[in-house]
Structures are given as structure tokens and as C-alpha cells.
Amino acid sequence: MTEMRPVTDPATDPATDATPVKTPTLPDAQTVTFVKHWTDRLFSFRVTRPASLRFRSGEFVMIGLMGDPDPRTGKQKPLLRAYSIASPSWDEELEFYSIKVPDGPLTSRLQHIEPGDEIILRPKPVGTLVHDALLPGKRIWLFATGTGIAPFASLLRDPQTYEDYDEVILTHTCRQVEELQYGRELIDSIRSDEMLEELIGEGFADKLRYYPTTTREDSPKMGRITDLMRKGEVFEDLGVAPINPDSDRAMVCGNLAFNLEIKDMLEAYGLEEGANSKPAQYVVEKAFLD
Ligand code: A2P
């Protein structure tokens, strides 16, 4: 069996090789409708949305493929990982943005999906990067590194984000310039989104500020967002006041070291961590890597 095998293929008995043992019914199957490879490390894809699936923008679900058959029993088990939904809650389809981990058990195979293939999607959305986990505020910061931009791609396309805040600031730090492209196109598409403009009102796009930075390749703004905040450069560049707990709210999604570091910084600014059960001033979620 190769990795390109459609996940619905019948399992074959390794003893006789040709004898179909049982056709596993793929549980919670959804069909891939679109795949885009952004770099050799990053891709995004869209799948059909289960009719019954309701979720809040910013939440994640478990998705995956059937694992390889057990050499002894021929049985297959689902191989699932948590993925933030990158599409907004009103979208007919579901979008995901993923890294390709060379030896990752799931992404080494998932990166080969094509339109028409099926994936498994457990329709139980959860997560803390939701508006419900934050107290009302004037300005919201969305801090992302790498594929951590995915839940923000959902929230930034949700009218509630602009209804709840006067200013919405997305920072995205990646190693290389090409890794920023998904975010750039997202921002461009939001700024020219007629439906959002109709819903929220003319000029809504002026509320949205975008602050991309790179750390390992030259670009107009270089450096880790954490360092740029410490130096005050972010606030100067954007022409905004530094973060304060009365007006600012924040959501954080990136690699573990980044999440921990920025969490400490937000606490030092006086913000407290919130949760669904106890809304406060900031929330954190780790990017879900293989
Ligand atoms: P750096 O290149 O300096 O490590 P990754 O691809 O490894 O997940 O990293 C994504 C981005 O997050 C990179 O630009 C990386 O910068 C940055 N990053 C990693 N750790 C931190 C941290 N503790 N604080 C801020 N940014 C970080």
C-alpha cells in the first residue's frame, strides 16, 4: 500500500495479499474540494462541511486519515490530529492550513491529498481562541507564528470580530518571506470582501492592521514579534499606544516557545488569561503540529 492510496480502499489480508478482508467504512468522511501548496513546507486545503457541524470561529477539530493496516490483523485505525478551522463559521466548506512535517505520521501523507479524496473529520469543535473567552475591549491583537495564523484566518473573516472591536491587529512572524503569502492573500481578500463590507459597513477594512515579520530572510520588517514589542518598535510602526489591560485583548497561536514567551509579556502588560468558562483579557492556543 502506498501513501497515495485513497483512504477508502479495501484492506487486504497480508497473508494472502489479494483477499479483501473487509471494506472499512471511513468514519466521518469528508471530501477534499481544493488543495494549494504554498511552499514546500506549507499547504492549505478545503473539504466539504458536515451539514450538522456548527462551530465558533477560532475553534479546532480532529482531522486525519486511516492509518496503515496492522501487519498482523489487517485492521486500520484513524490517525487524527487537531487542526484549527481556518474558514469562518458561515462558510459552506471547511478550510485548513497545514505544515508538512517530513516524517510526521499524518502530514507526510496528508500533504498528498487531492480534490475528490476523502479525509476523516470528527465534527466536535472545541478551542479557546473564541470571542466568548474574552471580555469586551477596544482593540484586539492576534499574534501568530507559522501555521498559527489558521484560527485567525477564521476569526478575521467573521463579522463579529469587527463588530466587537474598533481595531484588529494581526501580527504574523515566519522564518521566510514566502511563508507569509497565505496571510497576505487572506488580508487582501478580506479588505476587498464586499459581503463583509455590506455586513459591517463601509470602511470596516480600516480597522484591520497587518504586521508581518520574518526572522531568517530579509523583508521590510525583520525580527521576532516578541523582540519588536520589547523594543516598542511594533507600537511605533503602527502608531498605536502600547498594550494595556483596559482596552486591549489578545489571542495567541504559534509554536510553543513563542506562546510561552508572549504569554509572559502579556501578563507583564497586566492582561489576564481567559477561558470559555471565565472570560478575561487574552487567550492562547498552541499550533497543532505533527
Ligand atoms: P526564529 O527563526 O528566530 O526561530 P517555526 O517555523 O520554527 O515554528 O517558527 C516560526 C516563527 O516563530 C519563526 O520566525 C521563529 O523565529 C519564531 N519564533 C520561534 N520561537 C519564538 C519565540 N520564543 N518568540 C518569538 N518568535 C519565535
Residues whose N, C-alpha, C, O or C-beta is under 5 A from the ligand:
A	BS01	A2P	T145 G146 T173 C174 R175 T215 R216 R224 I225 T226 N255 A257 F258 E261
